[in-house]
Amino acid sequence: MKTTHLLSSVVCVFLSGLSLSAAEPPVDFVKQIKPLIAERCVECHHSESMLGDLNLQSRKLAFGKRSGGPVIAPGQPERSLLYVALTLPPKEKKAMPATGHRIPKDEVELIRRWIEEGAKWPEGEEGFVPAKKATKEKDV
C-alpha cells in the first residue's frame, strides 16, 4: 500500500513538472500584440478614422467604456469585443476585419491568449500603436 501511494506521488510530481516545462511563456504585448494591432487594426481604428467609434492606439482608448460592452475584458476573451469580432463568420456585419483578408487563426489565438492572461498593455510610448500612413500606388 505504501509503495502504491509513493509511486502515485512520484508520478504526480513528474507529470506536474512536465506541464510546467511545456507551458508557453506569457504573451508579450510589445513584441507580439502591438505589431498585430498596428498591421491589422489601427489602419481603420485610430484617432483620425475611428471606424466603429473605436481607437486602438493606446491602452486608455482601447480599454475605455463602451455601450456595447468591453473591447478588451482582461481574463475574459469571450466577453471581449475585439476577440469576438475576429472569430465571427466573415459574412457577419460585425466581423473584423470588415474588408480584406481575415486574420490568420494563429494570430487570433495569440490575441485570445493575451486577453486570457490579463491583456497587459503598457502605458506611454511603449504601449502606443501609431497609425500607418496610407500609401497611394503610383501609376506605372
C-alpha positions in Angstrom: 0.0 0.0 0.0 2.8 2.4 0.9 4.6 1.6 -2.4 1.5 2.4 -4.4 1.0 5.7 -2.6 4.7 6.6 -3.1 4.6 5.6 -6.7 1.4 7.7 -7.3 3.1 10.7 -5.6 6.2 10.4 -7.8 4.1 10.1 -11.0 2.1 13.3 -10.0 5.3 15.3 -9.3 6.8 14.1 -12.6 3.6 15.0 -14.6 3.3 18.4 -12.9 6.9 19.1 -13.8 6.2 18.2 -17.5 3.2 20.5 -17.7 5.2 23.4 -16.3 8.1 22.9 -18.7 5.7 22.6 -21.6 3.8 25.8 -20.7 4.2 28.6 -23.2 5.7 31.9 -22.0 3.3 34.7 -21.4 2.2 36.7 -24.5 4.3 39.9 -24.8 2.3 42.9 -25.9 5.2 44.9 -27.3 6.7 42.1 -29.3 3.6 40.1 -30.3 0.3 42.0 -29.9 1.3 45.6 -30.8 2.6 44.6 -34.2 -0.7 42.7 -34.9 -2.8 45.7 -33.9 -0.5 48.0 -35.9 -0.7 45.9 -39.0 -4.3 44.6 -38.9 -6.4 47.1 -36.8 -5.1 50.6 -36.5 -5.4 51.3 -40.2 -9.2 51.8 -39.5 -9.3 52.2 -35.7 -7.2 55.3 -35.0 -7.7 58.9 -33.9 -8.5 60.2 -37.3 -10.6 57.4 -38.6 -12.2 55.8 -35.6 -14.4 53.4 -37.6 -17.0 51.8 -35.2 -16.1 54.7 -32.8 -13.1 52.7 -31.8 -9.5 53.7 -31.3 -6.9 51.0 -30.7 -3.8 53.3 -30.5 -3.4 53.2 -26.7 -4.4 51.3 -23.6 -6.6 54.1 -22.3 -8.5 54.3 -25.6 -8.8 50.6 -26.1 -10.0 49.9 -22.6 -12.4 52.8 -22.4 -16.1 52.2 -21.5 -18.3 51.4 -24.5 -22.1 51.0 -24.7 -21.8 47.6 -26.5 -19.5 46.1 -23.9 -15.7 46.0 -23.3 -13.5 45.9 -26.3 -11.0 44.1 -24.2 -12.1 42.4 -20.9 -8.9 41.2 -19.3 -9.1 37.5 -18.5 -12.3 37.0 -20.5 -11.7 36.7 -24.2 -15.4 35.6 -24.8 -16.6 38.9 -23.4 -14.0 40.9 -25.3 -15.5 42.5 -28.5 -12.0 42.5 -30.1 -11.7 38.7 -29.9 -15.4 38.1 -30.6 -15.3 40.2 -33.8 -12.2 38.3 -35.0 -14.0 35.0 -34.6 -17.3 35.8 -36.2 -18.0 34.3 -39.6 -16.9 36.6 -42.4 -20.4 37.5 -43.6 -21.5 38.7 -40.1 -21.9 42.5 -40.0 -19.6 42.9 -37.0 -16.9 40.5 -38.2 -13.4 42.0 -38.4 -11.6 43.0 -40.4 -14.5 44.3 -42.3 -12.6 44.3 -45.6 -9.5 42.5 -46.8 -8.1 39.2 -45.7 -9.1 37.5 -42.4 -6.6 37.4 -39.6 -4.9 34.0 -39.5 -6.1 31.7 -36.8 -2.8 31.5 -35.1 -2.8 35.3 -34.7 -6.4 35.3 -33.4 -5.4 32.5 -30.9 -2.4 34.7 -29.8 -4.9 37.6 -29.1 -7.2 35.2 -27.2 -4.3 34.0 -25.0 -3.1 37.6 -24.4 -6.6 38.6 -23.2 -6.9 35.4 -21.2 -3.6 36.2 -19.5 -4.9 39.6 -18.4 -4.3 41.7 -21.5 -1.3 43.5 -20.2 -0.8 46.7 -22.3 1.8 49.2 -21.2 1.1 52.9 -20.8 3.2 55.6 -22.6 5.3 55.3 -25.7 5.9 51.6 -25.3 2.1 50.9 -25.5 1.3 53.5 -28.2 0.4 52.0 -31.6 1.0 54.5 -34.4 -1.4 54.6 -37.3 0.2 53.8 -40.7 0.2 56.5 -43.3 -1.9 55.5 -46.2 0.2 55.0 -49.3 -1.1 55.6 -52.8 0.0 53.3 -55.6 1.8 55.2 -58.3 0.7 54.8 -61.9 3.0 52.5 -63.8 
